[in-house]
């Protein structure tokens, strides 16, 4: 019987041998493994001892800081408050879990109440040190936020919002912002009268103060069913200016447009928005360039204006070239934004209500045409492309009309405006 797989002539068949370990070598390997495991165990114990020593030292430091805050003189309290801030920041640099534990341990040691008492000290250094310490204790810790408000921090913080000292007022604004992120704190902050002062800072504060005020007001706007009551119409011009300057798709733009939509629900707010320099134009630009959230709020504000008095606001909105952005929003926006855009488009049309072609009917017609051209499978995609083409043509037509109008203006027309 011949071999089915003979070795080709001229080649040498390789032979592989399995290494055989002696009993001594196997014992040696076992010894090395045990030595390695022992070494690792020793290192782990050392690390655990280091961590334990550090934790004990930190706990001792926390207790000493608490003691100084509660029983020390003013200078000792200021020093302790500053050390609390340093300790939390140092823990934050190592890990988020470490900083969270440090914040919780400091609160458990009773440092919050004496820090709140320092907010009413006549010493500016004491107020600043306690503000910074409380801010660091509140960040990323919902329980500490609530404890700080429960300890009575809101009334002195509201008083600090009235200060002419820019640094302290800015820190107080940041503290209100941080504390307002916790839902249980919102009613207390609103009841203490913080919102009118935040609006004042929005109008005349530093850039950082204005940004923090917007976020704080946005947080507080969800605290009550009547959110319009917490916002003064004076907030409209600075909100419009901030929206002009920021990226329309940013998170900040989403908060700003949310506040403008709230303002648009009152007559005073609508007047303030329309009277602001570039107010309606800025909302139209946000409809065109904003995120899904900011476009929904911006079209909501425009719709509130037009629904309140179509004769007054229709031309103002049309003159800013709103149609292309609204048409695109009926295709690309959220469900709520699409519905708002359709309603606003109906209000902006010249024809009487009974003769208007509803946006939903237009979309249905375009969809039916697309289905006949490309079939039902591709109808949605084709319809979207056709609507986008209509938007583009509408934008080009609007631009051409604006250019023609500008070219036909005489110098006297320009001066009269």
KEGUMAR-432158 format. One record per atom (N, C-alpha, C): residue in three letters; x negated, y negated, z negated. Coordinates in steps of 0.1 Angstrom, whole numbers, plus 2048, in hexadecimal, padded with zeros to 3 digits. Atoms other than C-alpha are relative to their C-alpha. Example, Ala and Ser with C-alpha at 12.3 -4.5 7.8 and 13.67 -1.06 7.14 Angstrom:
! residues 2
ALA7F780C800 ALA78582D7B2 ALA7F77F4800 SER80980B800 SER77780B7B9 SER8087F57F8 
***
This chain:
! residues 417
UNK7F780C800 UNK800800800 UNK7F77F4800 UNK80980C7FF UNK7F17DF80B UNK8057F57F7 UNK7FD80C808 UNK7F07BF7F6 UNK8077F6808 UNK7F880A7F8 UNK80B7A7801 UNK7F97F2801 UNK80680D801 UNK7F57897F7 UNK7F18027FF UNK80E7FD801 UNK7D17937FF UNK7F87F37FF UNK80980C801 UNK7B577B7F6 UNK7F97FE80E UNK8078027F3 UNK7A876B817 UNK7F28037FF UNK80E7FD800 UNK787776822 UNK7F77F47FF UNK80980B802 UNK76A760819 UNK8037F87F4 UNK7FD80880C UNK77A7537F9 UNK7FF8097F4 UNK8017F980D UNK77575D7D5 UNK80C7FE7F7 UNK7F5802808 UNK7927637BF UNK7FC7FB7F2 UNK80380680D UNK79274D79F UNK8078087F5 UNK7FA7F980C UNK79775D77E UNK8007F77F4 UNK7FE80A80B UNK7A4749760 UNK8008087F3 UNK8007F980D UNK79C75473D UNK8067F77F5 UNK7FA80780B UNK7B074A71E UNK7F68007F5 UNK80A80180B UNK79A73C702 UNK8058077F4 UNK7FD7F880C UNK79A7526E4 UNK7F97F97F4 UNK80680680C UNK7967406C2 UNK7FD80A7F5 UNK8037F780B UNK7857516A6 UNK8087FC7F4 UNK7F880380C UNK795753684 UNK7FA7F47F9 UNK80680C807 UNK77B73A676 UNK8047F3807 UNK7FD80C7F9 UNK783721692 UNK80F7FC7FD UNK7F2803803 UNK7A872468B UNK8017FA7F1 UNK80080580D UNK7A271E666 UNK7FB7F2800 UNK80680D800 UNK78C70066E UNK80A7F6806 UNK7F68087FA UNK7A86F2684 UNK80B7FC7F6 UNK7F680280A UNK7C16F6668 UNK7FB7F67F5 UNK80680A80A UNK7A96E4650 UNK8007F2805 UNK80180D7FA UNK7A56C7667 UNK80E7FA801 UNK7F2805800 UNK7CB6C466B UNK8047FB7F2 UNK7FC80380D UNK7D06C4646 UNK7F97F37FB UNK80880C804 UNK7B46A9641 UNK8077F4807 UNK7FA80C7F9 UNK7C569365C UNK80D7FD7F9 UNK7F3803806 UNK7E769764B UNK7FE7F97F2 UNK80380780D UNK7D868E629 UNK7FB7F2802 UNK80580D7FD UNK7C6670638 UNK80C7F6803 UNK7F48087FD UNK7E7664647 UNK8097FD7F4 UNK7F880280C UNK7FA669627 UNK7FA7F67F6 UNK80780A808 UNK7DF655614 UNK8027F2805 UNK7FE80E7FA UNK7E263862C UNK80E7FB7FF UNK7F2804802 UNK80863962A UNK8027FB7F2 UNK7FF80380E UNK806638604 UNK7FA7F27FE UNK80780D802 UNK7ED61B606 UNK8097F4805 UNK7F780B7FA UNK80560761D UNK80C7FE7F7 UNK7F4802809 UNK82260E606 UNK7FC7F97F4 UNK80580780C UNK80E6025E8 UNK7FE7F2803 UNK80280E7FC UNK8045E35FB UNK80E7F8801 UNK7F28067FF UNK8295DC604 UNK8067FE7F3 UNK7FA80080D UNK8345E45E1 UNK7FA7F47F8 UNK80780A808 UNK81A5CD5D2 UNK8047F2805 UNK7FB80D7FA UNK8245B15EB UNK80E7FD7FC UNK7F2802804 UNK8495B65E3 UNK8017FC7F1 UNK80080480F UNK8425B45BD UNK7FB7F27FF UNK80580E801 UNK82D5955C2 UNK80A7F6805 UNK7F68097FA UNK8485865D8 UNK80B7FE7F6 UNK7F580180A UNK86358E5BE UNK7FC7F77F4 UNK80480980B UNK84E57E5A3 UNK8007F2804 UNK80080E7FB UNK84955F5B8 UNK80E7FB801 UNK7F38047FF UNK86E55E5BF UNK8067FC7F2 UNK7FB80380D UNK87655F59A UNK7FA7F47FA UNK80780C805 UNK85C545592 UNK8067F3807 UNK7FA80B7F9 UNK86B52E5AD UNK80E7FD7FA UNK7F2802806 UNK88E53359F UNK7FF7F97F2 UNK80280680D UNK88152B57C UNK7FC7F1801 UNK80480E7FF UNK87150B588 UNK80B7F7805 UNK7F58087FB UNK89050059A UNK80A7FD7F5 UNK7F580180A UNK8A750657D UNK7FB7F87F4 UNK80580680D UNK8914FA560 UNK7F57F6802 UNK80B8097FE UNK8754E5570 UNK8057F2801 UNK7FE80E7FE UNK8724C0572 UNK8027FD80F UNK7FD8037F2 UNK87A4AE593 UNK7F480480A UNK80C7FD7F8 UNK8564B15A1 UNK7FF810802 UNK8007F17FF UNK8574D7599 UNK80B805809 UNK7F57FC7F7 UNK8784DA5AA UNK7FD7FE80F UNK8048037F3 UNK86C4C95C9 UNK7F680A806 UNK80B7F77FC UNK84D4DF5CA UNK80680E803 UNK7F97F37FF UNK8634FE5C5 UNK80880180D UNK7F88007F4 UNK87B4F45E1 UNK7F780180D UNK8097FF7F5 UNK85E4EF5F9 UNK7FA80E801 UNK8067F2800 UNK84F5115EF UNK80A80A805 UNK7F67F77FB UNK8705225F6 UNK80180080F UNK8008027F1 UNK870514619 UNK7F4808806 UNK80C7F97FB UNK84C52161E UNK80180F7FF UNK7FF7F2802 UNK854543610 UNK80980680A UNK7F67FB7F6 UNK872548627 UNK7F980080E UNK8078017F3 UNK85E53C645 UNK7F580A802 UNK80B7F67FF UNK84155363D UNK80680D802 UNK7F97F37FE UNK85957063A UNK80580180E UNK7FA7FF7F3 UNK86956765B UNK7F580380B UNK80B7FE7F7 UNK84756866C UNK7FC80F801 UNK8047F2801 UNK84258C661 UNK80B809807 UNK7F57F97FA UNK86459B66A UNK80D7FA7FC UNK7F3805803 UNK88959266C UNK8068077F3 UNK7FA7F980C UNK8925AD652 UNK7FA7FB7F3 UNK80780580C UNK8785A063A UNK8057F27FC UNK7FB80D803 UNK88557C63D UNK80E8017FA UNK7F27FE805 UNK8A9588638 UNK8008047F1 UNK8017FC80E UNK89F59A618 UNK7FB7F57F7 UNK80680B808 UNK88B57C60C UNK80C7F67FD UNK7F480A802 UNK8AA565611 UNK80A8067F5 UNK7F77FA80A UNK8C057E5FE UNK7FB8007F2 UNK8067FF80E UNK8A85825E1 UNK7FF7F27FA UNK80080E805 UNK8A455C5DE UNK80E7FC7FB UNK7F2803804 UNK8CA5585DD UNK8048077F3 UNK7FD7F880C UNK8CD5745C3 UNK7F97FB7F4 UNK80780580B UNK8B35635AE UNK8067F27FB UNK7F980C805 UNK8CA5455AB UNK7FA7F2804 UNK80780D7FC UNK8B752A5BF UNK80A7F7807 UNK7F88087F8 UNK8D551E5D3 UNK8077F47F8 UNK7F980A808 UNK8E850B5B7 UNK7F67F47FD UNK80880B802 UNK8CA4F65AC UNK7FC7F880C UNK8038077F3 UNK8C14EE5D0 UNK80B7F7804 UNK7F58097FD UNK8E44E15D5 UNK8017F47F7 UNK80080C809 UNK8E14CB5B6 UNK7F67F6804 UNK80B80A7FB UNK8C14BC5C5 UNK8057F880C UNK7FB8097F4 UNK8D64AF5E3 UNK8057F37FB UNK7FB80D805 UNK8E44945CC UNK7F67F97F8 UNK80A806807 UNK8C348B5BD UNK7FD7F2806 UNK80480D7FA UNK8B84665C1 UNK7F3800807 UNK80D7FF7F9 UNK8974725CE UNK80280680E UNK7FF7FC7F2 UNK8954745F4 UNK7F880D802 UNK8087F47FE UNK87948E5F1 UNK80780C7FB UNK7F87F5805 UNK8904A45DC UNK80B804809 UNK7F57FD7F7 UNK8AC4A15F4 UNK7FB80780D UNK8057FA7F4 UNK8964A9612 UNK7FB80E7FD UNK8057F3803 UNK8854C7601 UNK80B80A7FE UNK7F57F7802 UNK8A64D65F6 UNK80880380D UNK7FA7FE7F3 UNK8B54D1619 UNK7F980A808 UNK8087F77F8 UNK8994E3629 UNK80080E7FA UNK7FF7F3806 UNK89A4FF610 UNK80D807802 UNK7F27FA7FE UNK8C0504613 UNK80280480F UNK7FF7FD7F2 UNK8BD503639 UNK7F980E803 UNK8077F47FE UNK8A351F638 UNK80780C7F9 UNK7F87F6806 UNK8B9533620 UNK80C804808 UNK7F37FD7F9 UNK8D8530636 UNK7FE80680D UNK8027FB7F2 UNK8C9539658 UNK80180F800 UNK7FF7F17FE UNK8D355C663 UNK8048077F3 UNK7FB7FA80C UNK8E4563642 UNK80D7FB7FC UNK7F2805802 UNK90A560641 UNK8037FF7F1 UNK7FD80080E UNK90C56861C UNK7FA7F47F9 UNK80680C806 UNK8F454C613 UNK8077F4804 UNK7F980B7FC UNK907534628 UNK80D7FE7F8 UNK7F4801808 UNK92753B615 UNK7FC7FC7F1 UNK80580380E UNK91453A5F3 UNK7FD7F17FF UNK80480F800 UNK9065175FC UNK80C7F77FF UNK7F4808801 UNK928509603 UNK8088027F3 UNK7FA7FD80D UNK93751A5E5 UNK7FA7F97F4 UNK80880780A UNK91C50A5D0 UNK8027F1800 UNK7FD80E800 UNK9294E85DA UNK7F77F7809 UNK8098077F8 UNK9114DE5F6 UNK8077F680A UNK7FA8087F5 UNK92A4CF60E UNK8027F17FD UNK7FF80E803 UNK9334AE5FC UNK7F37F8801 UNK80C8077FF UNK90F4A35F7 UNK7FA7FF80E UNK8048007F2 UNK9074AD61B UNK8087F6808 UNK7F780A7F9 UNK924498628 UNK7FB7F27FC UNK80580D804 UNK91647A614 UNK7F37FD807 UNK80D8027FA UNK8F4480623 UNK8027FD80F UNK7FD8047F2 UNK90447D646 UNK8027F1802 UNK7FE80E800 UNK90B45963D UNK7F37F87FF UNK80D807802 UNK8E6451636 UNK7FB7F980C UNK8078077F5 UNK8D343864B UNK7F3807802 UNK80D7F87FE UNK8B444E645 UNK80280A80A UNK7FE7F77F5 UNK8B245F666 UNK7FC80E7FE UNK8057F2803 UNK89E47D65A UNK8098087F8 UNK7F77F9809 UNK8B548663E UNK80E802807 UNK7F37FE7F9 UNK8D4480653 UNK7FF80B80A UNK8027F57F6 UNK8C649766E UNK80080D7F9 UNK8017F3807 UNK8BE4B2655 UNK80E8047FA UNK7F37FD805 UNK8E14AF646 UNK80980580B UNK7F97FB7F4 UNK8F04B3669 UNK7FD80E803 UNK8057F27FE UNK8DB4D266E UNK80680A7F6 UNK7FB7F880A UNK8E74DF64D UNK80F803802 UNK7F27FE7FD UNK90C4D9656 UNK80280980B UNK8007F77F4 UNK9064EA677 UNK7FE80F7FC UNK8037F2804 UNK8F7509667 UNK80B8067F7 UNK7F57FB809 UNK91250C64B UNK80D801808 UNK7F37FF7F9 UNK92E506664 UNK80180D809 UNK8007F47F9 UNK924526676 UNK80780B7F9 UNK7F97F6808 UNK93453A65A UNK80F7FC7FF UNK7F2803800 UNK95A53C65E UNK8067FB7F3 UNK7FA80580D UNK962539639 UNK7FD7F27FC UNK80480E804 UNK950518637 UNK8077F5807 UNK7FB80A7F7 UNK962506653 UNK80B7F77F9 UNK7F6809806 UNK9814FA640 UNK7FA7F67F6 UNK80680980A UNK96C4EC623 UNK7F87F4807 UNK80780A7F9 UNK9564D963B UNK8097F5807 UNK7F68097FA UNK9734CA64E UNK8077F87F6 UNK7F980780B UNK9854C162E UNK7F87F67F9 UNK80A809806 UNK9664AF621 UNK7FE7F4808 UNK80280C7F7 UNK96849663E UNK7F3800808 UNK80D8007F9 UNK9494A2651 UNK8027FC80F UNK7FF8017F2 UNK9584A0674 UNK7FF7F1805 UNK80280E7FB UNK95C479677 UNK7F17FC800 UNK80E804802 UNK93847666B UNK7F880780B UNK8077F97F5 UNK92C490685 UNK8037F980D UNK7FD8077F4 UNK93E47C6A0 UNK7F77F3800 UNK80980C800 UNK92B45C694 UNK7F2804804 UNK80E7FC7FC UNK90A46F697 UNK7FF80380F UNK7FF7FD7F2 UNK91547B6B9 UNK7FF7F3808 UNK80080D7F9 UNK9194566C3 UNK7F37F97FE UNK80B809802 UNK8FA4476B3 UNK7F48077FA UNK80B7F9806 UNK8E34636A6 UNK7F4802809 UNK80B7FC7F7 UNK8C24706B3 UNK80580B80A UNK7FC7F67F6 UNK8C24896D0 UNK80380D7F9 UNK7FE7F4807 UNK8BE4A66B8 UNK80D8007F7 UNK7F4802808 UNK8D94986A2 UNK80D802808 UNK7F57FE7F7 UNK8F14966BF UNK80380E804 UNK7FF7F27FC UNK8EA4B96CA UNK8068097F5 UNK7FB7F880B UNK8EF4C76A7 UNK80F7FC7FD UNK7F3804803 UNK90F4B26A3 UNK80A80780A UNK7F77F97F6 UNK91E4C26C3 UNK80280E7FC UNK7FE7F2804 UNK9174E56B7 UNK8088017F3 UNK7F880080C UNK9254DD694 UNK80E7FD803 UNK7F28037FD UNK9444CD6A2 UNK80780C808 UNK7FB7F57F9 UNK9484EB6B9 UNK80480B7F6 UNK7FE7F680B UNK94550369B UNK80D7FD7F9 UNK7F5804808 UNK95F4EF688 UNK80D7FF807 UNK7F48017F8 UNK9774EC6A5 UNK80980D7FF UNK7F97F4801 UNK98151069F UNK8068037F2 UNK7FC7FE80E UNK98A50B67A UNK80E7FD7FE UNK7F2805802 UNK9AD4FD67F UNK80880280D UNK7F77FF7F4 UNK9CB502696 UNK8007F3807 UNK7FF80D7F9 UNK9CB4DD69D UNK7F27FA801 UNK80E8047FF UNK9A74D96A9 UNK7FF7F1805 UNK80080E7FC UNK9B04B76B9 UNK7FE7F67F5 UNK80080980B UNK9B34A8697 UNK7F27FE7FA UNK80D802805 UNK98E4AD68F UNK7F77F8809 UNK8098087F7 UNK98149A6AD UNK8067F2803 UNK7FC80D7FC UNK9834756B2 UNK7FD7FD80E UNK8018037F2 UNK9874676D5 UNK7F27F9802 UNK80D8067FF UNK9664546CE UNK7F580A805 UNK80A7F67FD UNK9544756D4 UNK7FF80280F UNK8007FD7F2 UNK95D4756F9 UNK7F47FA808 UNK80B8057F9 UNK94345D707 UNK7F38077FE UNK80D7F9802 UNK92546D6F6 UNK80080E805 UNK7FF7F27FB UNK9324906FF UNK7FE80080F UNK8018017F1 UNK935485724 UNK7F17FE803 UNK80F8037FD UNK911477723 UNK7F880C7FE UNK8087F4803 UNK903497713 UNK80380A80B UNK7FC7F67F6 UNK9164AC72D UNK7F97FC80E UNK8078057F4 UNK907496749 UNK7F2805800 UNK80E7FE801 UNK8E449C73D UNK7FC80F7FF UNK8047F2802 UNK8E54C2735 UNK80380880C UNK7FD7F77F5 UNK8E64DF74C UNK80E8057FE UNK7F27FE801 UNK90A4E6754 UNK80480F7FC UNK7FE7F2803 UNK90650C750 UNK7FB8047F2 UNK8077FD80C UNK8F550A72E UNK80B8027F5 UNK7F77FE80C UNK90451470C UNK8047F37FA UNK7FC80D806 UNK9034F0701 UNK80B7FA808 UNK7F58067F8 UNK9184E671F UNK80E8077FD UNK7F47F9804 UNK931501715 UNK8077FA7F3 UNK7FA80680D UNK9354F26F2 UNK8057F1803 UNK7FC80E7FD UNK9364CE700 UNK80E800807 UNK7F38007F9 UNK9524D6719 UNK80B8057F8 UNK7F57FB809 UNK9654E96FE UNK8057F47F8 UNK7FB80C808 UNK9664C96E9 UNK8077F6809 UNK7F98097F7 UNK9704B4707 UNK80E805804 UNK7F37FA7FD UNK98C4CC70F UNK80A7FD7F4 UNK7F880380C UNK9984C86EB UNK8047F1800 UNK7FD80E7FF UNK9964A26EF UNK80B7FD80A UNK7F68027F5 UNK9AB4A470F UNK80E8037FC UNK7F37FC805 UNK9C84B16FB UNK8077F47F9 UNK7FA80C807 UNK9CE48E6EB UNK7FF7F580A UNK80080C7F7 UNK9D746E6FD UNK7F47F77FF UNK80C808802 UNK9BB45B6ED UNK7F4807806 UNK80B7F97FB UNK9A34766F7 UNK7FF7FF80F UNK7FF8017F2 UNK9AF47671B UNK7FB7F2805 UNK80480E7FC UNK9AB45071D UNK7F17FF7FF UNK80E802803 UNK98845270E UNK7F880880B UNK8077F97F6 UNK97D46D727 UNK8017F980E UNK7FE8067F3 UNK98B45B746 UNK7F97F2800 UNK80780D800 UNK97C43973A UNK7F18027FE UNK80E7FE802 UNK95A448733 UNK7F97FF80E UNK8078017F3 UNK94044174E UNK7FD80E806 UNK8027F37FA UNK94145E765 UNK80780C7F9 UNK7F97F6808 UNK95947174E UNK80680B809 UNK7FA7F67F8 UNK96E482768 UNK7F780780A UNK80A7FB7F6 UNK951486781 UNK7F880B7F9 UNK8087F6807 UNK93D499766 UNK80880D7FE UNK7F87F4801 UNK95A4B1760 UNK80180780D UNK8007FA7F2 UNK95D4B7786 UNK7F3807803 UNK80D7F97FE UNK9384BE788 UNK7FE80C7F8 UNK8017F4808 UNK93B4D776C UNK80880B806 UNK7F87F67F9 UNK9574E877E UNK7F880780C UNK8087FB7F5 UNK93F4EC79C UNK7F48087FC UNK80D7FA803 UNK91F4F578A UNK7FF8077F2 UNK8017FA80E UNK928502767 UNK80180F7FF UNK7FE7F2803 UNK929524757 UNK80E804801 UNK7F27FB800 UNK949539756 UNK8077F97F4 UNK7F980680C UNK95052A733 UNK8017F1802 UNK7FF80F7FE UNK94850573B UNK8097FC80B UNK7F78037F5 UNK95B50675C UNK80F8017FB UNK7F27FE805 UNK97A513749 UNK8047F47F7 UNK7FC80C808 UNK9784F7730 UNK8017F3808 UNK7FF80D7F8 UNK9714DC74A UNK80C7FF808 UNK7F48007F8 UNK98E4E6760 UNK80C7FE7F7 UNK7F680280A UNK9A34E8740 UNK8027F17FD UNK80080E803 UNK99A4C4738 UNK8077F880B UNK7FA8077F5 UNK9A24B875B UNK80F803802 UNK7F27FC7FF UNK9C34CB75B UNK8087F87F6 UNK7F980780A UNK9CD4BB73A UNK8027F1804 UNK7FF80E7FB UNK9C6498749 UNK80C7FF80A UNK7F68017F5 UNK9DB49F768 UNK80E8047FC UNK7F27FC805 UNK9F84B0756 UNK8067F57F7 UNK7FA80B809 UNK9FB49373D UNK8067F5808 UNK7FB80B7F7 UNK9FF479759 UNK7FB80280E UNK8057FD7F3 UNK9FC48577D UNK7FD7F4808 UNK80280C7F8 UNKA0046378C UNK7F47F87FC UNK80C807805 UNK9E4455776 UNK7F3807804 UNK80D7F97FF UNK9CA470779 UNK7FE80780D UNK8027F87F3 UNK9D048179B UNK7F67FA809 UNK8098077F7 UNK9BE4677B0 UNK7F28007FA UNK80D800807 UNK9A2464796 UNK7F880D802 UNK8067F37FF UNK99B489798 UNK7FD80380F UNK8027FE7F2 UNK99F48B7BE UNK7F47F8805 UNK80B8097FB UNK98746D7C3 UNK7F28067FC UNK80D7FA804 UNK96B4817B1 UNK7FD80D808 UNK8037F57F8 UNK96E49D7CB UNK80280D7F9 UNK7FE7F4809 UNK97D4B87B4 UNK80580C808 UNK7FA7F57F9 UNK98E4CD7CF UNK7F780C803 UNK8097F57FD UNK9704E27DB UNK7FD8097F4 UNK8037F880C UNK9664EC7B8 UNK80C8087FA UNK7F47F9805 UNK98A4F57AE UNK80380B809 UNK7FE7F57F7 UNK98E50A7CD UNK7F780C7FD UNK8097F6803 UNK96F51D7C5 UNK8038077F3 UNK7FD7FB80D UNK97A5217A1 UNK80C80A801 UNK7F57F77FF UNK99A5327AD UNK7FB80E804 UNK8067F37FB UNK98354E7BB UNK7F68057F6 UNK80B7FB808 UNK96654F7A3 UNK8017FE7F1 UNK7FF80380E UNK972543781 UNK80680B7F7 UNK7F97F6808 UNK97F556763 UNK80F800803 UNK7F17FF7FD UNK9A4560764 UNK8077F37FB UNK7FA80D805 UNK9AD54174F UNK7FC7F5809 UNK80480B7F7 UNK99852A764 UNK80680080E UNK7F97FF7F3 UNK9A7537784 UNK80E7FB800 UNK7F2805802 UNK9CA531777 UNK8007F17FF UNK80080F802 UNK9C150E76C UNK7FD7F980D UNK8048067F3 UNK9B050678D UNK80C80080A UNK7F57FF7F7 UNK9CF5127A0 UNK80B7F57FC UNK7F6809805 UNK9E64FD78A UNK7FC7F1803 UNK80580D7FD UNK9D04DE78E UNK8007FD80F UNK7FF8027F1 UNK9CE4E27B4 UNK80E7FD804 UNK7F28047FC UNK9F44E27B6 UNK8037F27FC UNK7FD80E805 UNK9F54C27A1 UNK7F97F6809 UNK8088097F8 UNK9DB4B27B8 UNK8057FE80E UNK7FB8007F2 UNK9ED4B97D9 UNK80A7F4801 UNK7F780B7FD UNKA0149D7EA UNK80E804801 UNK7F37FC7FC UNKA1F4B27F4 UNK8098027F3 UNK7F77FE80B UNKA3E4B57DD UNK7FE80E7FA UNK8037F3807 UNKA3D4D27C4 UNK80780B808 UNK7F97F57FA UNKA584E67D7 UNK7F980480E UNK8067FD7F3 UNKA434E47F8 UNK7F18047FE UNK80E7FD802 UNKA214EB7E8 UNK7FE80F803 UNK8047F27FE UNKA0F50B7F3 UNK7F88047F4 UNK8077FC80D UNKA0651C7D2 UNK7F3807804 UNK80E7FA7FD UNK9E15277D0 UNK80180F801 UNK7FF7F1800 UNK9EC54B7C9 UNK80680480E UNK7FB7FC7F3 UNKA0054B7EA UNK7F57FF80A UNK80B8027F6 UNK9E253D7FD UNK7F680C7FF UNK8097F4801 UNK9CC5597EE UNK80680D806 UNK7FA7F47FA UNK9E65737F8 UNK80080080F UNK8018017F2 UNK9E756681B UNK7F2804805 UNK80E7FD7FC UNK9C156781E UNK7FD80F7FE UNK8027F2802 UNK9C158A80F UNK80680980B UNK7FA7F87F6 UNK9DA597828 UNK7F97FF80D UNK8088027F3 UNK9C6588845 UNK7F48097FF UNK80C7F9802 UNK9A7598837 UNK80280F801 UNK7FD7F27FF UNK9B85BA834 UNK80280580E UNK7FE7FD7F2 UNK9C35B9858 UNK7F3800808 UNK80D8017F8 UNK9A05B0864 UNK7F680B7FC UNK80A7F7804 UNK98A5C684F UNK80580C7F8 UNK7FA7F4807 UNK9A25DF83F UNK8017FD7F1 UNK7FD80280E UNK9AE5E381B UNK7F48017F7 UNK80C7FD808 UNK98D5F080E UNK7F77F37FE UNK80980B801 UNK97A5D0816 UNK8087F37FF UNK7F880D7FF UNK9975B7814 UNK7FC7F67F5 UNK80380980B UNK98E5A97F2 UNK7F37F8802 UNK80D8077FD UNK96A5A27FC UNK8017F680C UNK7FE8097F5 UNK97559381D UNK8087F47FC UNK7F880B804 UNK98F57E80D UNK7F87F67F8 UNK808809808 UNK9765707F4 UNK7F77F8809 UNK8098077F7 UNK95E568811 UNK8087F5808 UNK7F880A7F9 UNK97A556824 UNK8047F47F7 UNK7FD80B809 UNK984542806 UNK7F47F77FD UNK80C808802 UNK9605387FF UNK7FD7F780C UNK8028087F3 UNK95E52D824 UNK8097F4800 UNK7F780B800 UNK97D51881F UNK7FB7F57F6 UNK80680A80A UNK96D508800 UNK7F57F8806 UNK80B8077FA UNK94E500813 UNK8047F680A UNK7FB80A7F6 UNK9614F0830 UNK8077F47F9 UNK7F980A808 UNK9764DD816 UNK7F67F67FB UNK80B809805 UNK9564D0806 UNK7FA7F780B UNK8068087F5 UNK9484C5828 UNK80A7F5804 UNK7F680A7FC UNK9694B4830 UNK8007F57F6 UNK80080A80A UNK9694A280F UNK7F47F7801 UNK80C8087FF UNK945497813 UNK8017F680C UNK7FF8087F4 UNK94C48A836 UNK80A7F57FE UNK7F680A803 UNK96B47782A UNK7FA7F57F7 UNK80680A809 UNK95746780E UNK7F67F7807 UNK80A8077F8 UNK93B45D826 UNK8077F6809 UNK7F98097F7 UNK95444E83E UNK8067F47F8 UNK7FA80B808 UNK96543B822 UNK7F57F67FC UNK80B808804 UNK94342E816 UNK7FB7F780C UNK8058087F5 UNK939423839 UNK80A7F5804 UNK7F680A7FB UNK95A41083F UNK8017F57F5 UNK7FF80A80B UNK9563FC81E UNK7F87F3805 UNK80780D7FE UNK94D3D7823 UNK7FA7FB7F3 UNK80780580C UNK9363C480B UNK80A7FA7F6 UNK7F7806809 UNK9543B27FD UNK80880B7F9 UNK7F97F5807 UNK9653D47F6 UNK7F88057F4 UNK8097FB80A UNK9463DF7E3 UNK8007F77F4 UNK80180980B UNK9453BF7CF UNK80D8007F7 UNK7F3800807 UNK96A3C17C6 UNK80180C7F7 UNK8007F5809 UNK9643E37B6 UNK7F87FE7F4 
***
